[in-house]
Amino acid sequence: MTARHEEIADALRRAIDREEYTVGSRLPSESELAAHYGVSRGTVRQAVATLTAEGLIGSRQGARRVVLASRRSQSFAELRSFAQWARAMGREATGHVVSQEYRPATQEDAVRLQLPAGTRVLHVLRVRGLDGEPVLLERTVYADWIAAAVEAIEPDCASVTQRLYDDTGLVFAYGEHVIDAVACGALDAELLGVRRTSPLLRVRRVTTTPEGRPVEWSDDRYRSDAVSFSVRNSIGSNALARKTAE
């Protein structure tokens, strides 16, 4: 027999998938959920803890829970971090900062982050892995207003998205993505453990807050033998999803 807290967790997952609770929105309070499902607040806490462990919601001391993502494969109409995507597949996400430095914003940085040219922004080169195997390089530029919070995160943090939410309450809500293929250079080959000139899938993205304020822009390069992207078309939608390569 399924435990009551598991039933409630599944009901909340389905509600998030149906966008009854959208990314960036707050869940009802423990008391409201307990009354709705006819259970104790302790049972609600167990259900919420399950969703927090899955990366679907964030929990901060003294604050209502915020929806961070929906589940299963990542659609690029639905923003999900690398760590959240990996966790949804039952894989372990890893991360390691190779380099991190402040630089004056270039013209491209200024346009993408909606900042004056020359603004001091934080450049981070990070290797991401699945179950310890390197599969992705992230070259990310963070806006000046969030850079100090990013700089303070430990170099091997598995989920910067989750840590920024925990530390600052920041929710990544919207993203724009451009995808193409590039040849692997010498540094990328060394960090990803592949041959130079091997094909990489490149995703260039800009991520913003729910209010549309740019947080970061990034040039992400995936090993083509480890991660692939699929497109599902219908008359009403065109969803691009990220998945592990087969």
N, C-alpha and C positions, 0 to 999 in steps of 0.2 A: 504494500500500500504506500502510495506517495505521501511523504510528509507534507503537512499543510504549508509550511514556509516555502517548500519547493513549488507547490502549486501557485502560490502567490508570486514567486519570482518569475515563473513561466508566464503568468497573466501579465505581469509588468513588461516582460520582454516583448510579448505580442503587442501590447499597447504602444511601446516605443517603436516597434516595426511599423505599426499603422499610423505613426506620427501623431497619436493622441498626446504624446509628450515629445516635442521636437528637440533637436540638439540645441542646447543652451537654455532650455526651459527648466523649471524647477518641478520636482515631484511634489505631490501633496505631503503634508506633514505626517509623522508617524501616527498621531492620533486620528487624523482623517483616514489614513489607509487602514488602520485597525478597525475603525467603525465601518468602513466600506466592506471589508472582508469578514467582519464579525470575529476577529481574533484579538489576542493580546498584542501590546506594543512590542513585547519580546519576540513574538513570531514575526512581526513586520521587520524588526531589526535583522533577524536571520535572513529573510528574503532580500533585504537591501544589501546586506553584507555579501551575498552571493553575486548580485549584479555589480557591486563595486569591484569584487575580485575579477570579474570578467571584463572590466574596463568600460562598461556601459554607462555607469553613473559615477560621479565624483562625490566624495564626502569630506567636508571640512568641519572642524570643531565648531559647534554653535551655529551652523548654517544649514539651510535646507539642501537636500541632494539635488544636484544638477545633472541633466542628461548630457553625456559626453559623446555618445555614438550609438548607432543601432548595430545589429549583429550580422554574422555570417560574412559573405564575400563583400569586399568594399566596392561600392559604386562611387564614381567620382561626382555623382550628384549628392552624395552623402559622405561628409568628411570623416575620415577615421585615420588615426595615426598609425605608423608602422607597428608599434608595440600592440595597439588595440587589435589591429588586423591579425597579427601573429597569434595573439592570445585566443582570438575567436576560432582559429584553426587548431588549437591545442599545441602550438609551437612556442618555444621560448625565444623572446626577442632579446638581443644583446646590443650594446652600443659602446663606442669608445671614441673619445675626442683625440684626433691626430694633431690638430693645430687650432688656435683660437687667438684672434687679435683684433684690435680696433683699427679701422681705417676711415678716411674721409669718404663719404658716399660719392660714388661715381654718378654720372648722368643716368645710367640704367638703374642703379640703386634708388636714386631720387625719384624716378618715375614710378617704379614698382612699389616703393614704400611711401610715396606721397610726402617726401621730405625735401627740404632745400638741399641742393648739391653742396657737398662738403660737410654735411652733418656727420658727426662721429657715429658710425654703426659697427656692429660686432660681426665679424666673419668667422664661421666655425666650419671646419672640415671634420666630419664624423663618419666612422665605419659602422654600419649596422649589420647584424647577423641573425640567422635563424638557427637555433639550437647550436650556437657557437661557430657556425660556418658563415664567413663574410659573403653578403649578397648585394649590398647597397652602399654607395658612397653619397653622403649628403654634403653639399656645399651650400651652407645657409647663411643668409645675411639678415640680422635681426635689427629692427628699428631701435632708435636711440632710447625710447621710453621703456622698453622691456629688456634691453641689453644687459643691465646690471643683474637682473634676476636670472638670466640665462648663464651669465658668467659665473654665478655663485653655485651652479649645479655641479655635482661631482662628475668627473670625466667619463665614468663608466655607467652613468644612469641609463637604465633601459628605456625609460619613457620621459622625454622632456615635456611632452604635452601634459602628462599627468602631474609631473612635478610643478610645472608652472601653475596648474590649477590648484594644487595643494598649497603652494607658497603665496600665490597672488590672487587666486580666484579667476584667472584668465581662462576663457573658453574660446577655443578655435572653432569658428562657426561656418565660414565659407572659404572656398578655394577655387582658383582658376588654374587649369593644367594644360600644358602644351607638351605633346609626346612625339619623340622622334628617335632615331638611332644614330649612334656615333661610334667611332673607332676608339678603342681603349688606348690611352697614352701610357707612358712608362710608369708614372706614379700610381695611376689607377690600377695598372696591372699588378704592381707590387702589393698594393693594399688589398686587392680582391683575390689575389692568387690565381690570376689567369694570364694567358699570353698577351703580349703587346699586340695591338690592332684587333683583338677580339671584339666582336660587336657588343655594345652595351645599349640597353634601353634607357633613354634619357627622358625624365619628366621635369619640366620647369614649371614651378608653381608659385602662386602668391596666396597666402593665407591671411584671413582677416578676423576681427572680432564680430559678434553679432551686429554691431553698429556699422560695420564696414571699414573699420580702421585697420590698415595693414600692420601685421605683426612681423611677418618674415617673408622673404622670397628665397627660393632654393633651386639649385640645379642638382637633381637626384639621378644617379646612374646605377642601374640594376644589372647584375649578371644575367645575360639572356638565357643561360641554362638553368637558372634558379627561379626566376620570376617571369611571368608573362602577363599580358593584359588581354581581356576579351571584351567584345562589344556585343550586346544583345539589342537588336532592333525590333521595334514594333511601330504600328501607326501612331501610337501615342507617346512613345518614349524611345530614348537612345542611351542606354546606360552602359558606361565603360566600367569594367570590374578588374581588379588586380587579383591574381592567384599565383600559386606556385607552379613552376613549369612542369609539364608532364614528360 
